Amino acid sequence: MKHNMQKLQELAAANGPLCVGLDTDPSYIPENILKNYSSKAEAVLAYNKEIISRVARDKSACCFKVQIAYYEAMGLEGLKVYAETLKLVKESGLICISDIKRGDIAATAGAYARAHFDGDFETDIITINPYMGFDTLKPFTEYCASKGKGIFVLLRTSNPGMVDIEQKELKEGGRVLDKVGEELERISAEMKKTYTDQTCSPVGAVVGCTEESDAKLLRDAYKDIFFLIPGYGAQGGDAKICGTLLKECGGTVNSSRGILCAWKKDENCTKKIADGTITMADIADAAAKASIASKEDLSRF
């Protein structure tokens, strides 16, 4: 059985490393378009469907990352849109990363694992927060071993506040994030016993692309771990730093607002908003163009 992180690594090699973030807030859709739908959630689903279709057609990305918070914020209808979006990604043939950042203990962690690796919200790969302790990871890694699922564990995030915990020095030496990295390496070594013929572990790491020195340090330290790389584009990370992180085992580079809101910088869309003729297809076309442009940008390094 080929696990989902292996499939993602292969898709990244074929389509390029871009991950399109479907952090689709209704405010990212022009009012001229929103008024044509019975609800904001319905408009979000329509936009997601258009983007997924175009990106899959153009082979401009290897995966989609769906941030659950934006859907939870729309209530029950939003969660239905979340589930439908996961199905659309699966049907597209690309990998779906559900950005849920769960991290709890014992039976609660097991319930979270069932919620996102089985049932209505089943997905390919999820993000995990390890800061309640490494026992939080076990229910998820069990799914990695038995069902080929994948997890991305927070290692070095892209937000300025990461220095508050992740960068703190430990009394025994090294940083907090180094301790997390050691655990990921230990788990990955265990996974090799199950997946002997595959080129990466189903356990990956979230590593932001906002600082070149840290990027090189972490890529050199964890050569065999596949990375989910946030921070590119709207958060200030650039393609050169991404290029560093994409070496060795590789990774996938997320861009959300830069693609979802590409219509704001599109001259054709601006004119159509002014005269009231803009359509969902117009803003999806702008997103598709931005996805292709990002793929080309990342290919330079």
C-alpha positions in Angstrom: 0.0 0.0 0.0 1.3 3.4 -0.9 0.7 6.0 1.8 -0.7 9.5 1.1 2.5 11.4 1.8 4.2 9.3 -0.8 1.4 10.0 -3.3 1.8 13.7 -2.5 5.6 13.6 -3.0 5.1 12.0 -6.4 2.4 14.5 -7.4 4.7 17.4 -6.4 7.4 15.9 -8.7 4.9 15.7 -11.5 2.8 18.9 -11.1 5.2 21.1 -9.2 5.2 21.8 -5.4 2.3 24.3 -5.2 -0.5 23.7 -2.6 -3.6 25.8 -3.2 -5.1 26.9 0.1 -8.9 26.8 0.2 -9.1 29.1 3.2 -12.1 30.5 1.5 -13.6 33.3 3.5 -16.8 34.8 2.0 -15.1 38.2 2.1 -12.7 37.0 -0.6 -15.7 36.8 -3.0 -16.9 40.1 -4.5 -20.2 41.4 -3.3 -21.4 41.5 -6.9 -21.1 37.7 -7.0 -22.2 36.9 -3.4 -25.7 38.4 -4.0 -26.3 35.8 -6.7 -26.3 33.0 -4.1 -28.8 32.1 -1.4 -26.0 32.1 1.3 -22.4 32.9 1.7 -21.6 29.2 2.3 -23.2 28.3 -1.1 -21.0 30.9 -2.8 -17.9 29.5 -1.1 -18.7 26.0 -2.3 -19.2 27.3 -5.9 -15.9 29.2 -5.8 -14.1 26.1 -4.4 -15.6 23.9 -7.1 -14.4 26.3 -9.9 -10.9 26.6 -8.5 -10.4 22.9 -7.9 -11.6 22.2 -11.5 -9.2 24.7 -13.1 -6.2 23.7 -11.0 -6.7 20.0 -11.7 -7.1 20.7 -15.4 -4.0 22.9 -15.6 -1.9 20.6 -13.3 -0.6 23.7 -11.6 -0.6 22.2 -8.1 -0.1 18.9 -6.4 -2.7 19.4 -3.6 -5.2 21.6 -1.8 -5.1 22.6 1.8 -8.6 23.2 3.3 -8.5 25.3 6.6 -11.4 24.0 8.6 -11.8 27.3 10.7 -13.3 29.2 7.7 -16.0 26.6 7.4 -16.7 26.2 11.1 -17.2 30.0 11.2 -20.2 29.5 8.8 -21.9 27.1 11.1 -23.6 23.9 10.1 -24.0 24.9 6.5 -20.3 25.7 6.5 -19.3 22.3 7.7 -21.4 20.7 5.0 -19.5 22.9 2.5 -16.3 21.6 4.1 -17.3 18.0 3.6 -18.3 18.7 0.0 -15.0 20.4 -0.7 -13.1 17.4 0.6 -15.1 15.2 -1.8 -14.4 17.6 -4.7 -10.6 17.5 -4.1 -10.7 13.7 -3.9 -12.6 13.5 -7.2 -10.0 15.8 -8.8 -7.2 13.3 -8.3 -5.1 15.6 -6.2 -4.2 15.2 -2.5 -6.3 16.9 0.2 -4.6 18.3 3.3 -7.1 19.3 6.0 -5.6 22.0 8.1 -7.2 21.2 11.5 -4.2 21.6 13.9 -5.7 19.2 16.5 -3.6 18.3 19.5 -5.2 16.6 22.5 -4.7 13.5 24.7 -6.0 10.0 25.2 -9.6 9.3 24.1 -10.1 12.8 22.8 -7.2 12.5 20.4 -8.6 9.2 19.3 -11.9 10.9 18.6 -10.2 13.6 16.5 -8.4 10.9 14.5 -11.7 9.1 13.8 -13.4 12.4 12.9 -10.8 13.3 10.2 -9.6 9.9 9.0 -13.0 8.3 8.8 -16.6 9.4 8.1 -18.0 12.6 6.7 -14.8 14.6 7.2 -12.4 11.9 5.9 -9.3 13.4 4.3 -5.8 12.3 3.1 -3.5 14.3 5.4 -4.0 16.5 8.4 -2.0 19.0 10.4 -1.3 18.3 14.1 -0.2 20.5 17.0 2.2 18.5 19.3 2.5 20.9 22.2 0.3 19.0 24.7 3.0 16.2 24.4 4.0 13.6 22.0 1.3 11.1 23.2 -1.1 13.4 21.3 0.4 12.0 18.0 -0.2 8.3 18.6 -3.9 8.0 17.5 -3.0 9.7 14.2 0.2 7.8 13.5 -1.8 4.6 14.0 -3.9 5.6 11.0 -0.8 6.4 9.1 0.4 2.9 9.7 -2.9 1.1 9.1 -4.7 3.1 6.5 -1.9 5.0 4.7 -3.0 8.4 6.0 -0.5 11.3 6.6 0.1 14.0 9.1 2.1 17.3 9.1 3.3 18.1 12.6 4.0 21.8 13.5 7.7 22.2 13.6 8.6 25.8 12.6 5.6 27.9 11.7 5.6 31.1 9.7 4.0 33.5 12.2 6.1 36.0 14.2 4.8 34.6 17.5 6.6 31.3 16.8 9.5 32.7 18.8 7.4 32.5 22.0 7.6 28.7 22.2 9.1 27.0 19.1 12.4 28.9 19.3 12.9 28.8 23.1 16.2 27.2 24.3 16.0 24.1 26.5 18.2 23.6 29.5 19.6 20.4 28.1 20.4 22.3 24.8 18.7 22.9 21.5 15.3 24.5 20.9 11.8 23.3 21.6 11.4 22.8 17.9 14.5 20.6 17.8 12.8 18.3 20.4 9.8 18.1 18.1 12.1 17.2 15.2 13.7 14.4 17.1 10.4 12.9 17.8 9.4 13.1 14.1 12.6 11.3 13.2 11.9 8.6 15.7 8.4 8.1 14.4 9.6 8.1 10.8 12.1 5.4 11.6 9.3 3.3 13.0 7.2 3.9 9.9 10.0 2.6 7.7 9.3 -0.9 9.1 5.8 -0.7 7.6 6.6 1.2 4.4 10.0 -0.3 3.4 9.8 0.5 -0.3 8.7 4.2 -0.1 10.9 7.4 -0.4 9.3 9.4 2.4 7.5 8.9 5.7 3.8 9.5 6.1 4.8 11.8 9.0 5.8 15.2 7.7 6.6 18.6 9.2 5.2 22.2 8.9 8.1 24.5 8.2 7.5 28.1 7.3 9.5 29.9 4.6 10.0 33.3 6.2 13.6 33.0 7.2 16.5 31.7 5.0 18.9 30.7 7.8 16.3 28.6 9.6 15.2 27.1 6.3 18.7 25.8 5.5 19.2 24.6 9.1 16.0 22.6 9.2 16.3 21.2 5.7 19.8 19.9 6.5 18.6 18.5 9.8 15.6 16.6 8.5 16.7 15.4 5.0 14.1 12.5 4.9 11.0 14.4 6.0 8.6 15.9 3.6 7.6 19.5 4.4 4.4 21.5 4.3 5.7 25.1 3.7 3.4 28.0 4.7 4.3 31.7 4.5 4.8 32.0 0.7 3.3 35.1 -0.9 0.9 37.1 1.3 2.9 36.3 4.5 6.2 37.5 3.0 8.0 34.2 2.2 9.7 34.0 -1.2 10.5 31.4 -3.8 14.2 31.4 -3.0 13.6 30.3 0.7 11.0 27.7 -0.6 13.7 26.4 -2.9 15.9 25.7 0.1 13.1 23.8 1.9 12.2 21.8 -1.3 15.6 20.2 -1.5 16.3 16.6 -0.2 12.9 14.9 0.5 10.9 17.8 -0.9 7.8 19.5 0.2 4.6 21.4 -0.9 4.3 25.2 -0.7 1.0 26.7 0.3 -0.5 29.8 -1.1 -4.0 30.8 -0.1 -4.9 34.5 -0.3 -2.5 35.1 -3.1 -4.6 32.7 -5.3 -8.1 33.2 -3.8 -7.9 37.0 -4.0 -6.0 37.2 -7.2 -9.0 38.8 -8.9 -8.3 42.0 -6.8 -5.2 42.6 -8.9 -6.7 41.5 -12.2 -7.5 44.4 -14.5 -10.3 42.6 -16.3 -12.0 41.7 -13.0 -11.7 45.3 -11.7 -13.5 46.6 -14.8 -16.2 44.0 -14.5 -16.8 44.8 -10.8 -17.2 48.4 -11.7 -19.9 47.7 -14.4 -21.6 44.9 -12.4 -20.9 42.1 -14.9 -18.3 40.0 -13.0 -19.0 36.3 -12.6 -17.7 33.4 -10.5 -16.0 32.2 -13.6 -14.0 35.5 -13.9 -12.6 35.3 -10.4 -11.9 31.6 -10.7 -10.0 32.3 -13.9 -7.9 34.9 -12.1 -7.2 32.3 -9.4 -6.1 29.8 -12.0 -3.7 32.3 -13.6 -2.2 33.0 -10.2 -1.8 29.3 -9.5 0.1 28.9 -12.8 2.2 32.0 -12.0 3.1 30.6 -8.6 4.1 27.3 -10.0 6.4 29.1 -12.5 7.8 31.2 -9.7 8.6 28.2 -7.5 10.2 26.4 -10.4 13.0 29.0 -10.6 14.8 27.6 -7.6 
